[in-house]
């Protein structure tokens, strides 16, 4: 009888704990930037630029040319001074500190750390006794706090939390993390515990709370992130989006998250929301989130994504319109939205173990997002068009300055996206020269990756465990190697590749299994074992689906993960009179754009010119140079095109 009772108790406990989340349930845990040292020829110089030029620009704009830091000082002084700037400006301070945190790991700098500590002291001094922290409402009317869901209070709080977690991981200093914990606890007790409806007008808090949950292992932050997601789609919204614009779709609040099937509204808001939802699902294993994320992701990637991995075609709503509406010249494709694509696709990969999400992440990272940062590191694109008549130029700053600090924190944190780990498995997602260390049971496994990617396809991965240890090494096979530039067929190669991937172990071909886009090498590893991956770096022509009218009868060029464009600077000032013949040939050459060493493409195309009599047009051959898309608009104003025509459809007579 006692044994039976024990069985009932055990069964009851098992039922109770069945739905309780644990971090161990996450399929792939990304290896944190703080555990990765980047030595890469491509990314390390960019991180150096961010650590110096970009962050210097952020500091000057934040401290001297705007009131962002002054607002925190005013709150601390309690003298009734006026708020300066826009109500969401606090968030730019936090993103800059987050970028500083990543940069301090990549490039220790006592002066930069001192600056971050100064800012953190001022932020901490502005926090109210109940944990609330927002300079706009504290300086304007504290009685109005938490009344307008569009006013970015939780958005700013989310960026504070992200920055605090990053700074703690780099420095081990708790002051900022404790500020974040007090703020998160204030939000939790104000809303979830009190059962008070609240819809975030600009999502961000959800993914930030998940970072805090992973850092602290405190269950209330997971519950709060889930609670924020569950608030959507029930008519709770109050504020400009709902009361004036009558447009809950703008912030993805028209239906509950678990019922969402298509992408709508503001692109950055959507990316942050779905990043948070995928992160929650990776812990809770909630099938409702997984099903919704899968459907929405397919809607984005299959029908609403640019070849560069950029999203959000319209400047009107900074987001999405109709399926396949992907204009080139007036493409909005906000830098922050591409950054969000990196975030979301990382979480989807962690949730599912499918490499297709890293394929999209890589496309957005190397093209749509990286284009937002100048080669000098101190000028920026807000939107990233795929063609230009020569009227586009990078800016030193913006009134709404989300993009500079956002691209800064992404480039500085590339270490977050290279590796993953799960039980008895190591995952290599991106090909970036770097060092890290995995723990397999009681055995430490140092891993070193060397490559000149994305210009060269050879990748060497060397492990040096102190003793033999068994685990499965999962190396991503990029979709572009297997003739799938993007999942879903929105873009396709014009012809199949002529070369295949090679994978060697200690110089000899190795047998491997393939699983969800990974080459899986499951064996007992020993000190000095080296995997060599040889990725064919062919020049590929890409065509869009016929539904994408903007790209009809046009081709684009890609080599490895890099999308190319033609810019007037390299082609006698003109790119709008080019024609790609059926027999066009393409070769590569080592080149540079300013100081950036690149692999350029030379193409034998046709150029359309006026006949000598001025009454006709004719075509003649011309060698055209194409450069990586992310490098355009770094020299002078110049016309540019990504998609090149194969047919003459109309002729415009110039003045």
C-alpha positions, 0 to 999 in steps of 0.5 A, a space after each residue: 500500500 505504501 509503495 502504491 502511494 509513493 507511485 501516486 505521489 511520483 506520478 503527481 509530481 511528474 504531472 506537475 513538473 511536466 510543463 515547467 521550463 528549464 534552460 536545459 530544454 533548449 535545443 541549442 544554446 548559443 555560445 556567448 560572445 564573452 566565451 569567444 575570441 575573434 581573430 578574423 580578418 573580416 570581422 576583427 577590423 570592423 570590431 576595431 572600427 566600432 570600438 573606436 570610430 563608431 562608439 566615439 560617434 555615439 558618445 559625442 552624439 549622446 553626451 555633447 550633441 543631444 540631451 540623452 545623458 543630460 536627461 539622467 543628470 536632470 532626474 538625479 538633481 530633482 530640480 524640475 528641469 525640462 526633458 530634452 529630445 524624444 521620449 524614447 531617447 533613453 534606449 540609445 544610451 543603453 544600446 551604446 553601453 551594450 555595444 561598449 560591453 561587447 567592444 570591451 571584450 573584443 578590445 579592452 580599453 580602460 578609458 571606454 570602460 570608465 566612460 561606461 561606468 560614468 554613464 551607468 552611475 548616472 543611470 543608477 542615480 536616476 532610478 526611483 525607489 520603486 525601481 522605475 526608470 524612464 527620464 521622459 516621464 520622470 521629467 515631464 509628469 510621473 503621474 502619466 507613467 504607464 498610461 500610453 502603451 505606445 510611449 516606449 517605456 518597456 522598450 527602453 527598459 528592454 534595452 537597459 536590461 540587454 545592456 546590463 546583461 552584456 556589461 555584466 558578462 564582460 566586466 563582472 560588475 553588478 551595478 547595472 545588472 542590479 538596476 536592471 533587476 530592480 526595473 524588471 521587478 517593478 514592471 513585473 509587480 506593476 503588471 503581471 502580478 497585479 494582473 493589469 493588461 499592458 500591450 507593448 507598443 514597441 516590442 523589445 522587453 520580451 527578448 530582454 527579459 529572456 536574456 535576464 532569465 538566462 543570466 539569473 535563472 530567475 523564473 519570474 522573468 521567463 513568466 513575465 516575457 511570456 505574459 507580455 506575449 500573451 497580452 497581444 491580440 485581445 483588444 487591450 491596446 491604448 495609445 496613439 497606435 490604437 486610438 488615433 491610427 486604429 491600426 493594431 496590425 502596426 505593432 502585431 496586436 491584431 490577433 494573439 501571438 500563437 494565432 499569427 500566421 503572416 507578417 504585418 506592420 512595423 518590421 523592427 517591432 515584429 522582429 523583436 516580438 518574434 525573437 522573444 517568442 522564439 526564445 520563450 518557446 525554446 525554454 517552455 517548448 510551447 507548440 503554440 509559439 513554435 507553430 506561429 513562428 514557423 508560419 510567420 517566418 515562412 511568410 517573411 522569407 518566402 514572400 517578403 524578404 530582399 535578396 540582401 536579407 533586408 525586410 520591410 519594403 515601405 517607408 510609410 509604415 517602416 515595414 511590410 506591405 503586400 506579398 512580393 512587393 519588393 521595390 529596389 530604389 525606394 526599398 526601406 529595408 531598415 538597418 535595425 530590421 536586418 539586425 532583428 532578422 539576425 536575432 530572430 533567426 538565431 533563436 529559431 535555430 536554437 529552437 529547431 536545430 535547423 541550419 536554414 535559419 542560420 542561412 537567413 541570419 548570415 544573409 542578413 548579417 553580411 548584406 542587409 545589416 552590414 550595409 548600415 555601417 560605413 567602412 569608416 565606422 562613423 557614418 550610417 544608413 537608416 534605410 538600405 535601397 537596392 538601387 540608386 540614381 546617385 542621390 543616396 548618402 550615408 549620414 553622421 547621425 539621425 534624429 531617431 538614432 536607433 540604427 547607429 547603436 544597433 549596428 554597433 552592438 551587432 558587429 561588436 557581438 558577432 561572437 554570439 552567433 558563431 557557435 552553439 552547444 547542446 548535450 554531447 554536440 558542438 555546432 559551428 554556424 558561422 565561419 569566423 576565425 575565432 577561439 572558444 572552449 566547450 565542456 564535454 562532461 569533465 573534459 574541456 575541448 578548446 576549439 580553434 577556427 581559421 578561415 579567410 571567409 567570406 572571400 575564401 571558402 576554406 575553413 579549418 576547425 582544430 580541437 585540442 582536448 586534453 584526453 579523448 572525448 566523444 561528441 558530435 561536431 555539427 558544421 553548417 552546410 550553407 544553403 548556397 552550396 546546395 543550390 538553395 540561396 534562400 529557403 522557400 524559392 523566393 530567389 533561385 540560382 540561374 544554374 546549378 553549381 559545378 562544384 561540391 563541398 568537401 570535408 576532410 578529417 586530418 587531411 583525408 575525406 571523412 564520412 559524415 551524416 547530414 541533418 537539417 543542413 548540418 554535416 554531423 561528424 560523430 566520433 571520439 576526438 583527440 588532441 590535434 584533430 582537424 576538420 577542413 571544410 572546402 566551400 566552393 566560392 563560385 560566382 552565381 547568377 540569381 533570379 527572383 520569382 516571377 511574382 517579384 515584378 521589380 526584379 522581372 527579367 533581371 539577375 543579381 550576383 552572389 559569391 559565397 554569402 556576399 551579394 554584389 552590386 554595380 556602382 558608378 564609381 567603378 564603371 565610368 559613373 554609369 550603371 543604368 545603361 547596362 545589359 546582361 547578355 545570355 553569354 555573359 562571363 564573370 571572373 573575380 579579382 582582388 580589389 579594395 573599396 577605400 581601405 576594405 580588401 574585397 573580392 570584386 567581380 568583373 563581368 563582360 556585359 553590354 552597355 547601351 549607348 546613343 549612336 553617333 547620329 543621336 537618332 538611334 541606340 546601340 549596344 557594345 561590350 564593356 567590362 563592368 566591375 561589381 563590388 560587395 553590396 555592403 561597401 557601396 556609397 562609401 566614396 562619393 554619391 554614385 548610381 548603384 544597382 543590385 538587380 541588372 536587366 537582361 532585356 531592354 524594356 523601355 528607354 528614357 531620353 536624358 536631357 
